[in-house]
Amino acid sequence: MAIWNRLWGTKHNNNKANIVGNEGVGTSNTSLRYAFVDTEIGGKNHQVRDIGALRSDGAIFHQASKAELLNFLRDVDFICGHNIVHHDAKYLFTHDEQQQWHLVDTLYLSPLLFPERPYHKLVKDDKLIVEELNNPVNDCEKTKDLLHDEIAHWKALPSHKRLVFASLLWGQREFEGFLRMVNAEPKQAHVSQLIVEHYGEKICSNAPLADIIAQYPCELAYALALIDTTDHRSVTPGWVLCTYPKVEYVMKLLRNTPCKQGCRYCKAQLDAIKGLETHFGFSAFRTYEGEPLQQQAVEAAMKGQSLLAIFPTGGGKSLTFQLPALMAGAAVHGLTVVISPLQSLMKDQVDNLAERGITDAVSINGLLDPIERSVAIERVQNGDASLLYISPEMLRSKTIERVLCMRHVVRFVIDEAHCLSSWGQEFRVDYLYIGKFVNWLQKQRLNQQPIAISCFTATAKQKVCKTSAITFVTPSI
Ligand SMILES: [Zn+2]
């Protein structure tokens, strides 16, 4: 019983005692009636194979009968579970039966309350980490521990953050049960003002905040949680990006769209020269025969434009895509994918960046042995990489497909872009797959915002340039 007492503060025997505390959960801590439920689904017809439940009075349920479960939950007000809203409840209860309880889902809260690396120790992706043999009662125990920590973190948040989250999330099925359980503050009419007041330094002050609040409240909550992290390698979990694809769009509006007016945030964080100094220690871009090719290409990328840059050899091409990639890594925790046909070149670039102390670049290509490859994949997955160098044929790998799906991909850079078209002698058939892949990735995200593409080459015929609706950065002829 000790854990229950700690969770709800019915005893005061240690520092964790009043996790919910005097602010209470409901009208009286001791009067709260709740249970944790976990279900095992299997078979071709998605039958319920096994059910585990733990009730706040300590009773345990472990059998496969839905009717018995309903009886077990008869006097309960809150049903808690990991992914209960869109998984367990669907198999266990009819719509009408669900109405008698508030569902508390630990899954959706976890990235909001533990957005910083290392994430919560009990969660990996969207799953609970359970060491014991598969048993729904064990899963209930883990969910209980997780909810315990989520309540503790909620209570430890500064009050303005609780107000912002509660205002954005009231009325959303995935969050409402939890908000009721912790007696969260009611919706605030001035949530926009609260966000400006407390996040003003971290977001563009000309971002359309009122529209975002109205249209994408959950996405904004996840974006603000990520903005609050101090390690830019912290990332929004892939399952959140798939469930709420507009999180990426909201992040872009708040943090990676330089405003015309030049607000304080944009001047400080989205200025190409400042970025050059921060990431590379240079005070000015290199010019090529008097032309500011580097700066033009960097600024076009920072505005989110797709571009074709014809960079003569020695024109400083690499920095031109590395800098926006590193800046997007810092601003929106995004990933830039650089597709290059030359494996040795990829390695050189990653090594050169590492020599400058920039460890955000990872390369995945056919030269890696299986162990090196899995380490590289892990680094992309867990947010270590802002820049991924990859050979074009790797895009056909299902693993790479899955990994890129889990990250916020901000841009594809196609190096040696003459391989893409029949205009060059070095035409590579794998380059033709890049377009298909980018389209496929965009569809996975249901994102109307196209992923930007930069093409770099040392040579391109005029007729190719003229047929593409993109920004050109070329030396004048
Ligand atoms: Zn701005």
Residues whose N, C-alpha, C, O or C-beta is under 5 A from the ligand:
A	BS01	ZN	C204 S205 N206 T257 C259 G262 C263 C266
